[in-house]
Amino acid sequence: MLCAALAACQDSAVRMVANRLGIEIIHLEVRVTAQVDVRGALGMDTAVPVGFQSMTCDIHLSVQESTPPKLLDALHAAAQRCCVVQQTLHQPPPVTTRFRTFSPSAVESNETSVASKQ
């Protein structure tokens, strides 16, 4: 899912920036691959980190032949800077996870009250 999110965000960023720069896109394809050792996520080896070890984003872009190379350089830099998912991966924010445990009777009671309101 993270690869799909990065690919979708990169695609959107390239299209948005190209539009602002007046670059006509003929073809755009974004592919994201990642390397992961699942032994960490499966709890098989605590020495193996949980998560991707690396990610690669390949962008294949076709534009009008008359597009100046400097404009393409600007597109490349701005699209990377504008991709929220890529920037979040480069500079991850603190993440807080909250687990709330309820007794089975509290869950049943909540389900009953929600059903009553409908």
N, C-alpha and C positions, 0 to 999 in steps of 0.2 A: 504494500500500500504506500510505503514511503517513496518507492521508485515512481509509482504512478503519480503521486502528488508532485514530486519534483518535475517530472516530464510535463504535466499539465501546466504547472506554474511557469516553466521555461517557455513553453509554447505561447502562453498568454503574454509573457513579458516581451518576447521577440516580436509578436504581432503588434502589441501596443506601441512599443518604441519605433518599430518600422513605420507605423501609421503616423506617428508624431514627426518623424524625420522625412516623411514623404517617399519612403522606399516601397516599391510595389513588390510584394512577395509572389513569386510564381509557384513555389513549392516549399513546404516546411515540414520536416520530420524530426521529431525529438525522440531519442532512445536513451533510457537510463538503465544501467546495469549496476549491480552491487555484488560485492564479495562478502560472504558471511560464513562463519563456522557455527553451525546450529548447536554444537555440543554445549555451548554456554547457556543458550536459551532453554535447552532441554534439561539443564541441571546435571549433565553427564560429566562435566569437567569444570570445576570452579576456577581453574587457571585460564580458561578461555573466556574472553570478554563477551558479554551479551550485547548484540547489536552488529551493525555492518562494520567491517574492517575498512572498506573503501567503496566509493561510488564513482561512476563515470557517466557523464552526460554528453552524448554525441548529438550535435545539432547539424542537420543537413539542410542547407538553405539554398534556394535558387531565386535570384532576383533579375531584374532587367539588366542587360549587358552594359547599359550606359551608366549604371550606378557607380559613382566614384568610390575607389578603395577607402578613402578617408571616411566616407559616410558609413561604409560597412564596418570599419574599425569602431566608429562611434556607436553603431548599433550593437556590436558585440559587447562593448564595455557597459553601455547603459542597460542592456537586457540582463546582464549578470547582476548588476547593481539593483535592478528593480524586481528581481525574482525573490519574493518573500520566503519561499521554502529554502532556496539555496542560502540566502543570508542567515536564516534561522539555523541552518545546519552549520554554517561557518562560525556563528556566534550564538551558541545555544543559550536561551534564557533559563532561569531557574524554573524547575517544574515541581509542583507540589501535588502529591497524590494523597487523597483522603479515602480511607476505608471506613465505612459506617456499617456496623453489624447490628442487625435487628433480630429479635426472636421470631420464630415462625408465626406465633400468634399475632405479633404486631404487624407483620406483612399481610396476613389474612385479614386483619381488621382494617388496614389501609385499603386493600383491594375491595373490601365490602363497601367502605365509605365512598370510594371513587365510583364504584358501580352505582351506588344509590344516587349520586349527584348527576349521573348522565341521563 
